[in-house]
Amino acid sequence: MPAGRLHRVDGISLHVLEAGPEDGPLVILLHGFPEFSHGWRHQVGRLAEAGFRVVVPDQRGYGRSDKPEGIGAYRIPHLAADVLGLAGAYGRERFHLAGHDWGGIVAFWLAGRHPERIDRLVIVNAPHPDAVRPFIRRHPAQLLRSSYVALFQLPGLPERLLAARDFLPLRRALAGTSRPGAFAERDLELYREAWARPGALAAMLNWYRALVQRRLPPAGRIRVPTRILWGRRDVALAPGLAEASLAMCDEGRIVWFDDATHWVLHEEPQAIAAEMVSFFGA
């Protein structure tokens, strides 16, 4: 297993997993909801073996990282500043960046706003934030796919619902929207332990609340080389969002996984790792 440590970044402590040679090109991997750094477990070893210095944080509010109070603490500029702070902690001006789900949204925004810091970008089943509203106007059915976001805006209630019966709704959401066997019982237990940490559920939901309650500054076009990896059977995100996101990239390509869902990191782990090693090493 990769080694874990704490870094003080942007006024909070972030727990990170590290692997690979210290002098290798830096790769930062960002997880999504409702996971933590464990979500990238299948890809870390392959990247490290290829010579990359791999850093996987529990993003703020998740896992063993700090969980600052207040919705404002989870606005994307703060989340992006955490990533830049981590790169600085490793003495790196430039680095490769990958993100899945919410981590992909942060990665897109960071690459758009700070292209001078990113060498190459990998996005896994996550939309470019500037592409979402125009896509929904053209394809209102996406609103139904994203209806859970409205529920998450309610104060207190989502926390109680998701924590019910030892986090059964969250465990079912992972197992029920993925291919059979994608999440082993041990994985679900590790997630349950992470969700049960004091303040974790509220912090995780505050990512959604911060996005909705205050207009996000635009990310703009993505000028760094980009690879979008997309499980076509995602129940929450229409495949058209991948194409709309690609249209925001100056130099990008989509790799489709026709039989995979939103959880393609777990369903096609070796193929995802191979794509990342090849793309980051190009």
C-alpha positions as CSV (number, residue, x, y, z in Angstrom):
1,M,0.0,0.0,0.0
2,P,1.2,3.6,-0.7
3,A,2.6,5.5,2.3
4,G,0.4,8.1,3.9
5,R,1.3,11.5,5.4
6,L,-0.2,14.9,6.3
7,H,0.5,18.1,4.5
8,R,-0.4,21.6,5.8
9,V,-2.0,23.3,2.8
10,D,-4.1,26.5,2.6
11,G,-4.6,26.5,6.3
12,I,-5.8,22.9,6.6
13,S,-4.2,19.5,6.9
14,L,-4.6,17.1,3.9
15,H,-3.9,13.4,4.2
16,V,-2.2,12.1,1.1
17,L,-1.0,8.7,-0.2
18,E,2.4,8.7,-1.9
19,A,4.0,6.2,-4.2
20,G,6.8,6.0,-6.8
21,P,10.2,7.5,-7.0
22,E,10.6,10.9,-5.3
23,D,12.3,12.4,-8.4
24,G,9.7,11.1,-10.9
25,P,7.3,13.4,-12.7
26,L,4.5,14.3,-10.3
27,V,1.0,13.0,-10.8
28,I,-1.8,14.2,-8.6
29,L,-5.0,12.1,-8.5
30,L,-8.3,13.6,-7.3
31,H,-11.2,11.4,-6.2
32,G,-14.9,12.2,-6.3
33,F,-18.0,11.7,-4.2
34,P,-18.5,9.7,-2.1
35,E,-15.0,8.2,-2.2
36,F,-11.6,9.2,-0.8
37,S,-8.1,8.5,-1.9
38,H,-8.9,4.7,-1.9
39,G,-10.8,5.3,-5.1
40,W,-7.6,5.4,-7.1
41,R,-6.1,2.3,-5.5
42,H,-6.0,0.3,-8.8
43,Q,-4.1,2.9,-10.7
44,V,-1.5,4.0,-8.1
45,G,0.8,1.0,-8.4
46,R,0.9,1.0,-12.2
47,L,1.8,4.7,-12.3
48,A,4.5,4.3,-9.6
49,E,6.0,1.3,-11.5
50,A,6.2,3.5,-14.6
51,G,8.4,6.0,-12.7
52,F,5.9,8.6,-11.7
53,R,5.7,10.2,-8.2
54,V,2.1,9.6,-7.4
55,V,0.2,11.8,-4.8
56,V,-3.4,11.0,-3.9
57,P,-5.1,13.3,-1.4
58,D,-8.2,12.8,0.6
59,Q,-9.6,16.1,-0.5
60,R,-10.8,18.6,2.1
61,G,-13.8,17.2,3.9
62,Y,-13.0,13.6,3.1
63,G,-11.2,10.7,4.8
64,R,-8.5,11.8,7.2
65,S,-8.2,15.3,5.9
66,D,-9.5,18.3,7.7
67,K,-13.2,19.2,7.5
68,P,-13.5,23.0,7.8
69,E,-17.0,24.2,8.8
70,G,-19.2,26.3,6.5
71,I,-20.3,25.9,2.9
72,G,-17.9,28.6,1.7
73,A,-14.9,26.5,2.6
74,Y,-15.8,24.1,-0.2
75,R,-16.0,26.5,-3.2
76,I,-13.9,25.2,-6.1
77,P,-11.3,28.0,-5.9
78,H,-10.4,26.6,-2.4
79,L,-10.4,23.0,-3.7
80,A,-8.1,24.0,-6.5
81,A,-5.8,26.0,-4.2
82,D,-5.4,22.8,-2.2
83,V,-4.0,21.0,-5.2
84,L,-1.6,23.8,-6.1
85,G,-0.5,23.8,-2.5
86,L,0.2,20.1,-2.6
87,A,2.3,20.5,-5.7
88,G,4.2,23.3,-3.9
89,A,4.8,21.0,-0.9
90,Y,6.6,18.6,-3.3
91,G,8.6,21.4,-4.8
92,R,6.9,21.2,-8.2
93,E,5.9,24.0,-10.5
94,R,4.3,21.7,-13.1
95,F,2.6,18.4,-12.7
96,H,0.2,15.9,-14.4
97,L,-3.4,16.0,-13.0
98,A,-6.2,13.4,-13.1
99,G,-9.7,13.6,-11.6
100,H,-12.7,11.4,-11.4
101,D,-16.3,12.7,-10.7
102,W,-15.9,15.8,-8.4
103,G,-12.2,15.5,-8.7
104,G,-12.5,15.8,-12.4
105,I,-14.5,19.0,-12.1
106,V,-11.8,20.5,-9.9
107,A,-9.2,19.3,-12.3
108,F,-10.9,20.9,-15.3
109,W,-11.3,24.2,-13.4
110,L,-7.7,24.2,-12.3
111,A,-6.4,23.4,-15.7
112,G,-8.5,26.1,-17.3
113,R,-7.5,28.8,-14.8
114,H,-3.8,27.8,-14.4
115,P,-2.6,26.0,-17.5
116,E,0.9,27.1,-16.7
117,R,0.9,24.6,-13.9
118,I,-0.5,21.5,-15.6
119,D,1.5,19.3,-18.1
120,R,-1.3,16.9,-19.0
121,L,-4.8,16.4,-17.9
122,V,-6.9,13.2,-17.5
123,I,-10.6,13.4,-16.7
124,V,-12.7,10.3,-15.8
125,N,-16.5,10.7,-16.0
126,A,-16.7,14.3,-15.0
127,P,-17.9,17.3,-17.0
128,H,-16.2,20.6,-17.7
129,P,-18.0,23.0,-15.3
130,D,-18.6,25.6,-18.0
131,A,-20.3,22.9,-20.2
132,V,-23.0,21.8,-17.8
133,R,-25.5,24.6,-18.0
134,P,-25.5,24.9,-21.8
135,F,-25.8,21.1,-22.1
136,I,-28.8,21.0,-19.7
137,R,-30.6,23.7,-21.7
138,R,-30.2,21.6,-24.8
139,H,-30.8,18.2,-23.0
140,P,-33.2,18.8,-20.1
141,A,-33.3,15.1,-19.3
142,Q,-29.9,15.6,-17.7
143,L,-31.8,17.4,-14.9
144,L,-33.5,14.1,-14.0
145,R,-30.1,12.4,-13.9
146,S,-28.8,15.1,-11.5
147,S,-31.9,15.4,-9.3
148,Y,-30.0,14.3,-6.3
149,V,-28.1,17.6,-6.3
150,A,-31.3,19.4,-5.4
151,L,-31.9,17.1,-2.5
152,F,-28.4,17.7,-1.3
153,Q,-29.2,21.4,-0.9
154,L,-31.5,20.8,2.0
155,P,-29.9,21.5,5.4
156,G,-29.4,18.5,7.6
157,L,-31.9,16.1,5.9
158,P,-29.5,14.6,3.4
159,E,-27.0,13.8,6.2
160,R,-29.6,11.9,8.1
161,L,-30.9,10.1,5.1
162,L,-27.4,9.0,3.9
163,A,-26.3,7.9,7.3
164,A,-29.4,5.8,8.0
165,R,-28.9,2.1,8.8
166,D,-25.1,2.4,8.9
167,F,-24.9,4.3,5.6
168,L,-26.9,1.8,3.7
169,P,-28.1,4.3,1.1
170,L,-24.5,5.3,0.2
171,R,-23.4,1.7,0.1
172,R,-26.3,0.7,-2.1
173,A,-25.7,3.7,-4.4
174,L,-22.1,2.5,-5.1
175,A,-23.1,-1.2,-5.5
176,G,-26.3,-0.5,-7.4
177,T,-24.9,1.9,-10.0
178,S,-21.8,-0.1,-10.8
179,R,-21.1,-3.5,-12.4
180,P,-21.4,-6.5,-10.1
181,G,-18.2,-6.9,-8.1
182,A,-16.8,-3.5,-8.8
183,F,-16.8,-2.8,-5.0
184,A,-15.7,-5.5,-2.7
185,E,-17.1,-5.7,0.8
186,R,-13.8,-4.6,2.2
187,D,-13.9,-1.5,0.0
188,L,-17.4,-0.6,1.2
189,E,-16.3,-1.0,4.8
190,L,-13.4,1.4,4.2
191,Y,-15.8,3.9,2.7
192,R,-18.2,3.4,5.6
193,E,-15.4,4.2,8.1
194,A,-14.6,7.3,6.1
195,W,-18.2,8.5,6.0
196,A,-18.5,7.9,9.8
197,R,-15.7,10.4,10.7
198,P,-17.1,13.4,12.6
199,G,-18.3,16.1,10.2
200,A,-17.5,14.0,7.1
201,L,-21.0,13.8,5.6
202,A,-21.8,17.5,6.0
203,A,-18.4,18.4,4.5
204,M,-18.9,16.1,1.5
205,L,-22.4,17.5,0.8
206,N,-21.1,21.1,1.2
207,W,-19.2,20.6,-2.1
208,Y,-22.6,20.4,-3.8
209,R,-24.0,23.2,-1.8
210,A,-21.1,25.6,-2.5
211,L,-21.4,24.9,-6.2
212,V,-25.1,25.7,-6.4
213,Q,-25.4,28.6,-3.9
214,R,-22.7,30.8,-5.4
215,R,-21.9,31.2,-9.1
216,L,-18.6,29.6,-10.0
217,P,-16.1,31.7,-11.9
218,P,-15.7,30.2,-15.4
219,A,-12.8,27.8,-16.0
220,G,-12.5,28.8,-19.7
221,R,-11.0,26.7,-22.5
222,I,-8.6,23.9,-21.7
223,R,-5.3,24.6,-23.4
224,V,-3.3,21.6,-22.0
225,P,-3.3,18.2,-23.7
226,T,-6.4,16.3,-22.3
227,R,-7.6,12.8,-22.3
228,I,-11.2,12.1,-21.3
229,L,-12.0,8.5,-20.1
230,W,-15.7,7.8,-20.0
231,G,-17.8,4.9,-18.9
232,R,-20.8,5.2,-21.3
233,R,-23.3,3.5,-18.9
234,D,-23.0,6.3,-16.3
235,V,-26.5,6.7,-14.8
236,A,-25.8,10.2,-13.5
237,L,-24.0,11.8,-16.4
238,A,-25.1,11.6,-20.1
239,P,-22.4,10.6,-22.6
240,G,-23.1,13.9,-24.4
241,L,-21.5,15.7,-21.4
242,A,-18.2,14.0,-22.4
243,E,-18.5,15.4,-25.9
244,A,-19.6,18.8,-24.7
245,S,-16.5,18.8,-22.4
246,L,-14.2,17.8,-25.3
247,A,-15.5,20.8,-27.2
248,M,-14.0,22.9,-24.5
249,C,-10.5,21.4,-25.1
250,D,-8.0,22.7,-27.6
251,E,-6.1,19.4,-27.7
252,G,-8.2,16.5,-26.4
253,R,-9.6,13.0,-27.1
254,I,-12.3,10.8,-25.6
255,V,-11.7,7.1,-24.8
256,W,-15.0,5.4,-24.4
257,F,-15.6,2.4,-22.2
258,D,-18.9,1.0,-23.6
259,D,-19.6,-1.5,-20.9
260,A,-18.5,0.6,-17.9
261,T,-20.5,2.9,-15.6
262,H,-19.6,6.0,-13.7
263,W,-17.3,3.7,-11.6
264,V,-15.0,2.8,-14.5
265,L,-11.9,3.2,-12.3
266,H,-13.0,0.1,-10.5
267,E,-14.6,-1.8,-13.4
268,E,-11.8,-1.3,-16.0
269,P,-8.8,-0.7,-13.6
270,Q,-6.0,-2.0,-15.8
271,A,-7.2,-0.3,-19.0
272,I,-7.6,3.0,-17.2
273,A,-4.1,2.7,-15.7
274,A,-2.6,1.8,-19.1
275,E,-4.2,4.9,-20.7
276,M,-2.8,7.1,-18.0
277,V,0.7,5.7,-18.1
278,S,0.7,6.1,-21.9
279,F,-0.7,9.6,-22.0
280,F,1.3,11.0,-19.1
281,G,4.5,9.4,-20.5
282,A,4.0,10.7,-24.0
